[in-house]
Amino acid sequence: MGGLVSRLGAGMPHSVVEAVFDAMTEPWGRLPVSQLEYSDVSPDGSPLEFAVDLSSREAVIQIAVEPMATQLGQSFADRSSAAYEAVERLEAAFGVPTDQWEAIADVLLPRDGGQGHALMLGAELRASAPPSFKVWLYPGVLGTDRAPEVVFEALSRLGLQSSCSALARHAARGFDTDMPILFSLDLTTEREPRTKVYFRHYDCGPDMLARHLSIYPGFHSDRVSALGHALEGTGSMAGEQPPVTCLAFRRSRGPDPIGVTAYVPLWTCPAHDGEIRSRVAASLMAEGVRTGRYEAALHEVTARHLDTGRGIHNYISWQPGSGRPRMKVYFSPELRGLNPPLRYDRSHPDTDQKVESHG
């Protein structure tokens, strides 16, 4: 994190960055990763992920963290307690408003009786503004078959019940195939924070994803399809990892999404991160996005030769804009290993799997 800020974040106060990092990773941040359960944040089970906005005028660095209980064999109640405590720390340390959070927490994060992972925290850091925070919660907490019901209830509590029809349209093949997998809320003093719903699309290659998104402004089918094919390559696992999409809403803007984003998974595509680097750089240039920030960020998060395996790159996101698109790249610190396997089997969408060790 320090390297990313030093390289990209001119003017970001290091003391603030350290305070954010410490608050998000207490009380487990100094434990060996072998003493922690596998996380959902990065495909190798690391409880951290770094992301860099490649299109913004100003460097924006994001960290995502899963609050972890400090013992192995933790129950959902343990994970839920760790999540509530993490949000309370952010409120105490940074004055993060929690009224919206409190409106939906018991729906998406029951203190007991749930299953799977509980919550991820996110922080965005930039030189021109204080840190901003968000949470991601899991609609499948009561079982994937109840995920739509959980999402609709949460939206209703936030005054966004009219947006439920947009979600149903987005899941055109049914919620078991176009599956809601994350519910995100900005923890901000803004009068109307963004609310986002993320979907994982099974049996969906680049061409189908392009057709699926073509109903939204800016998602030209040939462009989205070409991007997916360029990034995935033709390896043995290419196209087998489900892509993800996200719909963002604000209450005053009506029932339709104010923004739509596509996420292409990268850790199972080409043979190694060196090839992924080449594909990402070529895709950025094709979209008119400069590669310098990406190359600098990759240098800071890489602790091995790129051609020794896969796993540094998690996702790349694409959102249409008035000119060039907004693109963002997501990196794993590879705290557990490399060459993560396919994840999110349809029947067990949140199953963790072990990966190859660095050693």
ABEGO torsion letter per residue (X at the ends): XAAAAAAABBGBBAAAAAAAAAAAAOAAAABBAAABBBBAABAAGBABBBBBBAABABBBBBBBBBBBBABBGBBAAAAAAAAAAAAAAAAAAAGBBAAAAAAAAAAABBABGBBEBABBBBBBBBAABBBBBBBBBBAAAAEAAAAAAAAAAAAAAAGAAAAAAAAAAABAAEAAABBBABBBBBBBABABBBBBBBBBBBGBBAAAAAAAAAABBGBBAAAAAAAAAAAAEABAABGABBBBBBBBBBAAAEABBABBBBBBBAAABBABAAAAAAAAAAAAAAAGBBAAAAAAAAAAABABBAAAEBGABABBBBBBBABBBBBBBBBBAGAAEBGBBBBGBAABAABBBBBBBAX
